[in-house]
Amino acid sequence: MITPDALARGAMAGALFESYVVGEIARSRMNAGRGVEGLHYYRDTRKREIDLPIVEGRVVHPVEVKAGANPGRDDIGSFLALNALKGVEVGDGAVVCRAPRVYAIGERVKAVPIWAL
């Protein structure tokens, strides 16, 4: 039997949280009439990953999802991979997490609590 505690702390907790966040962002965009176009996943040959790069025209907004409550600079290292892409501009980024409040992680990256979606 799967309990709420097993979902929150089990081996799949991070993947479940990530799926929930991506689903909520997609739902929010659809409800706003913007659709899901522009929502992507990024992984390059060096295995740098970005959970949800959101493309709006020529601007890419990197979004990472972390199940923890206090993400830091180590969690946004893959965002630098976007600087090598030609024809795009890197916009503001976010790490969606379980933090109690919004706070800055980097120059143009904020930790965004799940409740703020």
N, CA, C and O atoms as a GROMACS GRO file, in nm:
protein
  468
    1MET      N    1   0.084  -0.118   0.000
    1MET     CA    2   0.000   0.000   0.000
    1MET      C    3   0.089   0.125   0.000
    1MET      O    4   0.184   0.134   0.078
    2ILE      N    5   0.057   0.218  -0.086
    2ILE     CA    6   0.133   0.343  -0.094
    2ILE      C    7   0.070   0.444   0.000
    2ILE      O    8  -0.049   0.474  -0.007
    3THR      N    9   0.154   0.498   0.089
    3THR     CA   10   0.106   0.597   0.185
    3THR      C   11   0.155   0.736   0.144
    3THR      O   12   0.250   0.746   0.065
    4PRO      N   13   0.093   0.841   0.195
    4PRO     CA   14   0.143   0.976   0.166
    4PRO      C   15   0.289   0.994   0.207
    4PRO      O   16   0.365   1.064   0.140
    5ASP      N   17   0.328   0.931   0.316
    5ASP     CA   18   0.467   0.941   0.362
    5ASP      C   19   0.562   0.874   0.263
    5ASP      O   20   0.670   0.927   0.236
    6ALA      N   21   0.522   0.760   0.208
    6ALA     CA   22   0.605   0.692   0.109
    6ALA      C   23   0.619   0.775  -0.017
    6ALA      O   24   0.726   0.778  -0.078
    7LEU      N   25   0.513   0.844  -0.057
    7LEU     CA   26   0.521   0.931  -0.175
    7LEU      C   27   0.613   1.050  -0.150
    7LEU      O   28   0.687   1.091  -0.239
    8ALA      N   29   0.608   1.106  -0.029
    8ALA     CA   30   0.686   1.225   0.003
    8ALA      C   31   0.834   1.194   0.026
    8ALA      O   32   0.919   1.280   0.000
    9ARG      N   33   0.866   1.074   0.073
    9ARG     CA   34   1.004   1.045   0.109
    9ARG      C   35   1.065   0.927   0.034
    9ARG      O   36   1.183   0.896   0.053
   10GLY      N   37   0.988   0.860  -0.049
   10GLY     CA   38   1.035   0.741  -0.118
   10GLY      C   39   1.130   0.771  -0.232
   10GLY      O   40   1.162   0.886  -0.260
   11ALA      N   41   1.175   0.665  -0.297
   11ALA     CA   42   1.272   0.677  -0.406
   11ALA      C   43   1.219   0.757  -0.524
   11ALA      O   44   1.297   0.816  -0.598
   12MET      N   45   1.090   0.760  -0.542
   12MET     CA   46   1.030   0.831  -0.655
   12MET      C   47   0.980   0.971  -0.618
   12MET      O   48   0.916   1.036  -0.701
   13ALA      N   49   1.006   1.017  -0.499
   13ALA     CA   50   0.952   1.146  -0.453
   13ALA      C   51   0.993   1.261  -0.544
   13ALA      O   52   0.910   1.344  -0.578
   14GLY      N   53   1.119   1.266  -0.583
   14GLY     CA   54   1.166   1.375  -0.670
   14GLY      C   55   1.101   1.372  -0.806
   14GLY      O   56   1.062   1.476  -0.859
   15ALA      N   57   1.090   1.253  -0.864
   15ALA     CA   58   1.027   1.239  -0.996
   15ALA      C   59   0.879   1.275  -0.991
   15ALA      O   60   0.827   1.338  -1.082
   16LEU      N   61   0.811   1.235  -0.885
   16LEU     CA   62   0.669   1.268  -0.870
   16LEU      C   63   0.651   1.419  -0.854
   16LEU      O   64   0.560   1.478  -0.913
   17PHE      N   65   0.737   1.481  -0.776
   17PHE     CA   66   0.729   1.626  -0.755
   17PHE      C   67   0.753   1.698  -0.888
   17PHE      O   68   0.682   1.793  -0.921
   18GLU      N   69   0.854   1.654  -0.963
   18GLU     CA   70   0.885   1.716  -1.092
   18GLU      C   71   0.768   1.702  -1.189
   18GLU      O   72   0.732   1.798  -1.257
   19SER      N   73   0.709   1.585  -1.196
   19SER     CA   74   0.594   1.564  -1.284
   19SER      C   75   0.477   1.654  -1.245
   19SER      O   76   0.410   1.710  -1.331
   20TYR      N   77   0.454   1.666  -1.116
   20TYR     CA   78   0.346   1.752  -1.068
   20TYR      C   79   0.370   1.898  -1.108
   20TYR      O   80   0.279   1.964  -1.158
   21VAL      N   81   0.491   1.946  -1.088
   21VAL     CA   82   0.524   2.086  -1.120
   21VAL      C   83   0.509   2.112  -1.270
   21VAL      O   84   0.449   2.212  -1.309
   22VAL      N   85   0.563   2.024  -1.353
   22VAL     CA   86   0.553   2.044  -1.498
   22VAL      C   87   0.405   2.043  -1.538
   22VAL      O   88   0.363   2.124  -1.621
   23GLY      N   89   0.328   1.953  -1.482
   23GLY     CA   90   0.184   1.949  -1.510
   23GLY      C   91   0.113   2.077  -1.469
   23GLY      O   92   0.026   2.125  -1.542
   24GLU      N   93   0.147   2.131  -1.354
   24GLU     CA   94   0.085   2.254  -1.306
   24GLU      C   95   0.121   2.374  -1.394
   24GLU      O   96   0.037   2.460  -1.422
   25ILE      N   97   0.247   2.379  -1.438
   25ILE     CA   98   0.288   2.489  -1.527
   25ILE      C   99   0.215   2.476  -1.661
   25ILE      O  100   0.169   2.577  -1.715
   26ALA      N  101   0.206   2.356  -1.714
   26ALA     CA  102   0.133   2.335  -1.840
   26ALA      C  103  -0.014   2.373  -1.824
   26ALA      O  104  -0.070   2.440  -1.911
   27ARG      N  105  -0.075   2.331  -1.716
   27ARG     CA  106  -0.216   2.363  -1.691
   27ARG      C  107  -0.238   2.513  -1.679
   27ARG      O  108  -0.334   2.568  -1.734
   28SER      N  109  -0.148   2.579  -1.607
   28SER     CA  110  -0.158   2.723  -1.588
   28SER      C  111  -0.147   2.797  -1.722
   28SER      O  112  -0.223   2.891  -1.748
   29ARG      N  113  -0.054   2.754  -1.806
   29ARG     CA  114  -0.038   2.816  -1.938
   29ARG      C  115  -0.161   2.793  -2.025
   29ARG      O  116  -0.205   2.883  -2.096
   30MET      N  117  -0.215   2.674  -2.020
   30MET     CA  118  -0.334   2.644  -2.100
   30MET      C  119  -0.453   2.727  -2.051
   30MET      O  120  -0.530   2.779  -2.132
   31ASN      N  121  -0.467   2.739  -1.920
   31ASN     CA  122  -0.577   2.820  -1.865
   31ASN      C  123  -0.564   2.967  -1.901
   31ASN      O  124  -0.664   3.039  -1.909
   32ALA      N  125  -0.441   3.012  -1.924
   32ALA     CA  126  -0.417   3.151  -1.963
   32ALA      C  127  -0.425   3.169  -2.114
   32ALA      O  128  -0.404   3.280  -2.165
   33GLY      N  129  -0.456   3.061  -2.188
   33GLY     CA  130  -0.470   3.069  -2.332
   33GLY      C  131  -0.339   3.067  -2.408
   33GLY      O  132  -0.336   3.099  -2.527
   34ARG      N  133  -0.228   3.029  -2.342
   34ARG     CA  134  -0.098   3.029  -2.408
   34ARG      C  135  -0.058   2.893  -2.461
   34ARG      O  136   0.036   2.884  -2.540
   35GLY      N  137  -0.126   2.790  -2.423
   35GLY     CA  138  -0.093   2.656  -2.471
   35GLY      C  139   0.038   2.604  -2.415
   35GLY      O  140   0.104   2.671  -2.336
   36VAL      N  141   0.073   2.484  -2.457
   36VAL     CA  142   0.195   2.422  -2.406
   36VAL      C  143   0.313   2.434  -2.502
   36VAL      O  144   0.422   2.384  -2.475
   37GLU      N  145   0.290   2.502  -2.615
   37GLU     CA  146   0.402   2.527  -2.706
   37GLU      C  147   0.508   2.605  -2.629
   37GLU      O  148   0.476   2.696  -2.553
   38GLY      N  149   0.630   2.570  -2.650
   38GLY     CA  150   0.737   2.641  -2.582
   38GLY      C  151   0.787   2.570  -2.457
   38GLY      O  152   0.890   2.608  -2.402
   39LEU      N  153   0.716   2.468  -2.411
   39LEU     CA  154   0.762   2.390  -2.296
   39LEU      C  155   0.848   2.275  -2.348
   39LEU      O  156   0.804   2.197  -2.433
   40HIS      N  157   0.970   2.266  -2.298
   40HIS     CA  158   1.064   2.168  -2.350
   40HIS      C  159   1.140   2.101  -2.235
   40HIS      O  160   1.120   2.133  -2.118
   41TYR      N  161   1.226   2.008  -2.274
   41TYR     CA  162   1.323   1.944  -2.185
   41TYR      C  163   1.457   1.958  -2.256
   41TYR      O  164   1.463   1.946  -2.378
   42TYR      N  165   1.564   1.983  -2.181
   42TYR     CA  166   1.695   2.003  -2.244
   42TYR      C  167   1.797   1.909  -2.182
   42TYR      O  168   1.808   1.895  -2.060
   43ARG      N  169   1.872   1.844  -2.271
   43ARG     CA  170   1.989   1.765  -2.229
   43ARG      C  171   2.088   1.769  -2.344
   43ARG      O  172   2.054   1.739  -2.458
   44ASP      N  173   2.213   1.806  -2.312
   44ASP     CA  174   2.313   1.814  -2.418
   44ASP      C  175   2.407   1.695  -2.414
   44ASP      O  176   2.391   1.604  -2.332
   45THR      N  177   2.506   1.695  -2.503
   45THR     CA  178   2.599   1.582  -2.513
   45THR      C  179   2.685   1.567  -2.389
   45THR      O  180   2.742   1.460  -2.365
   46ARG      N  181   2.695   1.674  -2.310
   46ARG     CA  182   2.772   1.667  -2.184
   46ARG      C  183   2.684   1.627  -2.066
   46ARG      O  184   2.726   1.633  -1.951
   47LYS      N  185   2.560   1.586  -2.097
   47LYS     CA  186   2.462   1.539  -1.999
   47LYS      C  187   2.416   1.647  -1.902
   47LYS      O  188   2.373   1.616  -1.791
   48ARG      N  189   2.425   1.772  -1.945
   48ARG     CA  190   2.369   1.881  -1.865
   48ARG      C  191   2.221   1.887  -1.897
   48ARG      O  192   2.181   1.890  -2.013
   49GLU      N  193   2.138   1.889  -1.792
   49GLU     CA  194   1.994   1.886  -1.810
   49GLU      C  195   1.927   2.008  -1.750
   49GLU      O  196   1.972   2.064  -1.650
   50ILE      N  197   1.820   2.048  -1.814
   50ILE     CA  198   1.731   2.152  -1.761
   50ILE      C  199   1.591   2.093  -1.769
   50ILE      O  200   1.546   2.054  -1.877
   51ASP      N  201   1.524   2.087  -1.656
   51ASP     CA  202   1.394   2.020  -1.649
   51ASP      C  203   1.290   2.082  -1.741
   51ASP      O  204   1.214   2.009  -1.806
   52LEU      N  205   1.285   2.214  -1.747
   52LEU     CA  206   1.178   2.277  -1.824
   52LEU      C  207   1.223   2.412  -1.881
   52LEU      O  208   1.190   2.517  -1.824
   53PRO      N  209   1.296   2.412  -1.990
   53PRO     CA  210   1.325   2.539  -2.055
   53PRO      C  211   1.197   2.587  -2.124
   53PRO      O  212   1.138   2.516  -2.205
   54ILE      N  213   1.156   2.708  -2.092
   54ILE     CA  214   1.035   2.765  -2.151
   54ILE      C  215   1.079   2.865  -2.257
   54ILE      O  216   1.143   2.965  -2.227
   55VAL      N  217   1.042   2.837  -2.382
   55VAL     CA  218   1.083   2.920  -2.495
   55VAL      C  219   0.970   3.015  -2.531
   55VAL      O  220   0.858   2.973  -2.560
   56GLU      N  221   1.002   3.144  -2.530
   56GLU     CA  222   0.908   3.248  -2.571
   56GLU      C  223   0.977   3.333  -2.676
   56GLU      O  224   1.055   3.422  -2.644
   57GLY      N  225   0.946   3.304  -2.803
   57GLY     CA  226   1.016   3.372  -2.912
   57GLY      C  227   1.161   3.329  -2.914
   57GLY      O  228   1.191   3.210  -2.927
   58ARG      N  229   1.252   3.426  -2.902
   58ARG     CA  230   1.395   3.395  -2.900
   58ARG      C  231   1.451   3.385  -2.758
   58ARG      O  232   1.571   3.366  -2.740
   59VAL      N  233   1.365   3.398  -2.658
   59VAL     CA  234   1.409   3.397  -2.519
   59VAL      C  235   1.378   3.262  -2.454
   59VAL      O  236   1.266   3.211  -2.465
   60VAL      N  237   1.478   3.206  -2.387
   60VAL     CA  238   1.462   3.080  -2.315
   60VAL      C  239   1.471   3.108  -2.166
   60VAL      O  240   1.570   3.164  -2.118
   61HIS      N  241   1.367   3.067  -2.092
   61HIS     CA  242   1.364   3.082  -1.946
   61HIS      C  243   1.388   2.944  -1.885
   61HIS      O  244   1.300   2.857  -1.892
   62PRO      N  245   1.506   2.921  -1.825
   62PRO     CA  246   1.533   2.789  -1.769
   62PRO      C  247   1.461   2.769  -1.635
   62PRO      O  248   1.463   2.856  -1.548
   63VAL      N  249   1.398   2.653  -1.621
   63VAL     CA  250   1.329   2.618  -1.497
   63VAL      C  251   1.378   2.480  -1.453
   63VAL      O  252   1.374   2.384  -1.529
   64GLU      N  253   1.422   2.474  -1.330
   64GLU     CA  254   1.464   2.348  -1.269
   64GLU      C  255   1.363   2.317  -1.159
   64GLU      O  256   1.305   2.409  -1.100
   65VAL      N  257   1.343   2.190  -1.130
   65VAL     CA  258   1.250   2.148  -1.025
   65VAL      C  259   1.327   2.068  -0.923
   65VAL      O  260   1.394   1.970  -0.957
   66LYS      N  261   1.318   2.109  -0.797
   66LYS     CA  262   1.387   2.038  -0.689
   66LYS      C  263   1.287   2.015  -0.576
   66LYS      O  264   1.217   2.107  -0.534
   67ALA      N  265   1.281   1.892  -0.528
   67ALA     CA  266   1.185   1.858  -0.423
   67ALA      C  267   1.223   1.917  -0.288
   67ALA      O  268   1.140   1.921  -0.197
   68GLY      N  269   1.346   1.961  -0.271
   68GLY     CA  270   1.391   2.016  -0.144
   68GLY      C  271   1.338   2.156  -0.119
   68GLY      O  272   1.268   2.214  -0.203
   69ALA      N  273   1.372   2.210  -0.003
   69ALA     CA  274   1.321   2.341   0.038
   69ALA      C  275   1.423   2.453   0.027
   69ALA      O  276   1.387   2.570   0.045
   70ASN      N  277   1.548   2.421  -0.003
   70ASN     CA  278   1.648   2.528  -0.009
   70ASN      C  279   1.750   2.505  -0.121
   70ASN      O  280   1.867   2.477  -0.093
   71PRO      N  281   1.707   2.518  -0.246
   71PRO     CA  282   1.802   2.503  -0.356
   71PRO      C  283   1.904   2.617  -0.356
   71PRO      O  284   1.878   2.727  -0.307
   72GLY      N  285   2.019   2.587  -0.413
   72GLY     CA  286   2.125   2.688  -0.420
   72GLY      C  287   2.190   2.692  -0.557
   72GLY      O  288   2.138   2.638  -0.654
   73ARG      N  289   2.306   2.757  -0.563
   73ARG     CA  290   2.376   2.777  -0.690
   73ARG      C  291   2.414   2.645  -0.758
   73ARG      O  292   2.420   2.638  -0.881
   74ASP      N  293   2.439   2.541  -0.681
   74ASP     CA  294   2.473   2.411  -0.741
   74ASP      C  295   2.359   2.356  -0.826
   74ASP      O  296   2.382   2.277  -0.918
   75ASP      N  297   2.238   2.398  -0.797
   75ASP     CA  298   2.120   2.347  -0.867
   75ASP      C  299   2.094   2.417  -1.000
   75ASP      O  300   2.005   2.376  -1.075
   76ILE      N  301   2.170   2.521  -1.030
   76ILE     CA  302   2.146   2.595  -1.155
   76ILE      C  303   2.267   2.593  -1.249
   76ILE      O  304   2.272   2.668  -1.346
   77GLY      N  305   2.363   2.508  -1.221
   77GLY     CA  306   2.483   2.499  -1.305
   77GLY      C  307   2.453   2.467  -1.451
   77GLY      O  308   2.522   2.516  -1.540
   78SER      N  309   2.353   2.385  -1.475
   78SER     CA  310   2.319   2.348  -1.613
   78SER      C  311   2.264   2.465  -1.693
   78SER      O  312   2.265   2.461  -1.816
   79PHE      N  313   2.216   2.568  -1.625
   79PHE     CA  314   2.162   2.685  -1.697
   79PHE      C  315   2.268   2.748  -1.787
   79PHE      O  316   2.235   2.808  -1.889
   80LEU      N  317   2.395   2.734  -1.750
   80LEU     CA  318   2.504   2.792  -1.829
   80LEU      C  319   2.514   2.730  -1.968
   80LEU      O  320   2.567   2.793  -2.060
   81ALA      N  321   2.462   2.609  -1.985
   81ALA     CA  322   2.465   2.542  -2.116
   81ALA      C  323   2.389   2.622  -2.220
   81ALA      O  324   2.420   2.614  -2.339
   82LEU      N  325   2.291   2.699  -2.178
   82LEU     CA  326   2.210   2.776  -2.272
   82LEU      C  327   2.290   2.889  -2.337
   82LEU      O  328   2.256   2.935  -2.446
   83ASN      N  329   2.394   2.935  -2.270
   83ASN     CA  330   2.475   3.044  -2.326
   83ASN      C  331   2.543   3.006  -2.457
   83ASN      O  332   2.576   3.093  -2.537
   84ALA      N  333   2.563   2.877  -2.480
   84ALA     CA  334   2.629   2.830  -2.601
   84ALA      C  335   2.533   2.817  -2.720
   84ALA      O  336   2.578   2.797  -2.833
   85LEU      N  337   2.405   2.827  -2.696
   85LEU     CA  338   2.308   2.812  -2.804
   85LEU      C  339   2.303   2.938  -2.888
   85LEU      O  340   2.298   3.049  -2.835
   86LYS      N  341   2.304   2.921  -3.018
   86LYS     CA  342   2.300   3.035  -3.109
   86LYS      C  343   2.156   3.072  -3.139
   86LYS      O  344   2.069   2.986  -3.151
   87GLY      N  345   2.132   3.202  -3.151
   87GLY     CA  346   2.001   3.250  -3.189
   87GLY      C  347   1.900   3.261  -3.077
   87GLY      O  348   1.783   3.289  -3.102
   88VAL      N  349   1.943   3.239  -2.954
   88VAL     CA  350   1.852   3.253  -2.841
   88VAL      C  351   1.914   3.343  -2.734
   88VAL      O  352   2.035   3.357  -2.724
   89GLU      N  353   1.828   3.401  -2.657
   89GLU     CA  354   1.869   3.483  -2.544
   89GLU      C  355   1.821   3.413  -2.417
   89GLU      O  356   1.709   3.361  -2.414
   90VAL      N  357   1.904   3.410  -2.314
   90VAL     CA  358   1.866   3.347  -2.189
   90VAL      C  359   1.794   3.449  -2.102
   90VAL      O  360   1.848   3.555  -2.070
   91GLY      N  361   1.671   3.417  -2.066
   91GLY     CA  362   1.591   3.505  -1.982
   91GLY      C  363   1.602   3.467  -1.835
   91GLY      O  364   1.688   3.388  -1.796
   92ASP      N  365   1.516   3.524  -1.756
   92ASP     CA  366   1.513   3.492  -1.612
   92ASP      C  367   1.480   3.345  -1.592
   92ASP      O  368   1.403   3.286  -1.668
   93GLY      N  369   1.539   3.286  -1.489
   93GLY     CA  370   1.517   3.145  -1.459
   93GLY      C  371   1.458   3.126  -1.321
   93GLY      O  372   1.447   3.220  -1.242
   94ALA      N  373   1.422   3.001  -1.293
   94ALA     CA  374   1.362   2.970  -1.164
   94ALA      C  375   1.394   2.826  -1.125
   94ALA      O  376   1.418   2.740  -1.209
   95VAL      N  377   1.396   2.805  -0.994
   95VAL     CA  378   1.400   2.670  -0.939
   95VAL      C  379   1.273   2.655  -0.856
   95VAL      O  380   1.260   2.718  -0.751
   96VAL      N  381   1.182   2.573  -0.904
   96VAL     CA  382   1.057   2.549  -0.830
   96VAL      C  383   1.087   2.445  -0.724
   96VAL      O  384   1.144   2.340  -0.753
   97CYS      N  385   1.048   2.476  -0.600
   97CYS     CA  386   1.087   2.392  -0.487
   97CYS      C  387   0.985   2.404  -0.374
   97CYS      O  388   0.876   2.457  -0.393
   98ARG      N  389   1.021   2.355  -0.257
   98ARG     CA  390   0.934   2.361  -0.139
   98ARG      C  391   0.977   2.471  -0.042
   98ARG      O  392   0.947   2.463   0.077
   99ALA      N  393   1.044   2.571  -0.092
   99ALA     CA  394   1.087   2.683  -0.006
   99ALA      C  395   0.964   2.756   0.048
   99ALA      O  396   0.859   2.756  -0.017
  100PRO      N  397   0.976   2.818   0.164
  100PRO     CA  398   0.862   2.891   0.220
  100PRO      C  399   0.841   3.029   0.155
  100PRO      O  400   0.735   3.089   0.171
  101ARG      N  401   0.943   3.077   0.082
  101ARG     CA  402   0.931   3.211   0.022
  101ARG      C  403   1.018   3.217  -0.104
  101ARG      O  404   1.103   3.131  -0.125
  102VAL      N  405   0.996   3.319  -0.185
  102VAL     CA  406   1.080   3.344  -0.302
  102VAL      C  407   1.211   3.406  -0.255
  102VAL      O  408   1.211   3.493  -0.168
  103TYR      N  409   1.322   3.362  -0.312
  103TYR     CA  410   1.452   3.424  -0.283
  103TYR      C  411   1.544   3.409  -0.402
  103TYR      O  412   1.526   3.319  -0.485
  104ALA      N  413   1.643   3.495  -0.411
  104ALA     CA  414   1.738   3.493  -0.522
  104ALA      C  415   1.840   3.381  -0.503
  104ALA      O  416   1.892   3.361  -0.393
  105ILE      N  417   1.867   3.309  -0.612
  105ILE     CA  418   1.973   3.207  -0.612
  105ILE      C  419   2.092   3.259  -0.690
  105ILE      O  420   2.207   3.242  -0.649
  106GLY      N  421   2.065   3.323  -0.801
  106GLY     CA  422   2.168   3.380  -0.886
  106GLY      C  423   2.123   3.517  -0.933
  106GLY      O  424   2.021   3.569  -0.889
  107GLU      N  425   2.201   3.573  -1.024
  107GLU     CA  426   2.172   3.708  -1.072
  107GLU      C  427   2.032   3.720  -1.133
  107GLU      O  428   1.961   3.818  -1.108
  108ARG      N  429   1.992   3.620  -1.211
  108ARG     CA  430   1.861   3.624  -1.277
  108ARG      C  431   1.782   3.497  -1.252
  108ARG      O  432   1.700   3.456  -1.335
  109VAL      N  433   1.807   3.435  -1.137
  109VAL     CA  434   1.739   3.310  -1.103
  109VAL      C  435   1.684   3.319  -0.962
  109VAL      O  436   1.754   3.362  -0.869
  110LYS      N  437   1.558   3.278  -0.946
  110LYS     CA  438   1.495   3.280  -0.814
  110LYS      C  439   1.445   3.141  -0.776
  110LYS      O  440   1.407   3.061  -0.862
  111ALA      N  441   1.446   3.113  -0.648
  111ALA     CA  442   1.378   2.996  -0.595
  111ALA      C  443   1.231   3.036  -0.585
  111ALA      O  444   1.198   3.140  -0.529
  112VAL      N  445   1.145   2.953  -0.640
  112VAL     CA  446   1.002   2.982  -0.640
  112VAL      C  447   0.929   2.868  -0.570
  112VAL      O  448   0.937   2.754  -0.614
  113PRO      N  449   0.858   2.898  -0.463
  113PRO     CA  450   0.784   2.793  -0.391
  113PRO      C  451   0.673   2.734  -0.479
  113PRO      O  452   0.614   2.802  -0.562
  114ILE      N  453   0.648   2.607  -0.459
  114ILE     CA  454   0.544   2.538  -0.535
  114ILE      C  455   0.409   2.607  -0.519
  114ILE      O  456   0.330   2.609  -0.613
  115TRP      N  457   0.383   2.663  -0.402
  115TRP     CA  458   0.253   2.729  -0.380
  115TRP      C  459   0.239   2.857  -0.462
  115TRP      O  460   0.128   2.907  -0.477
  116ALA      N  461   0.348   2.909  -0.516
  116ALA     CA  462   0.342   3.034  -0.593
  116ALA      C  463   0.306   3.010  -0.739
  116ALA      O  464   0.286   3.105  -0.814
  117LEU      N  465   0.298   2.883  -0.780
  117LEU     CA  466   0.260   2.856  -0.919
  117LEU      C  467   0.116   2.890  -0.933
  117LEU      O  468   0.060   2.877  -1.041
   0.00000   0.00000   0.00000
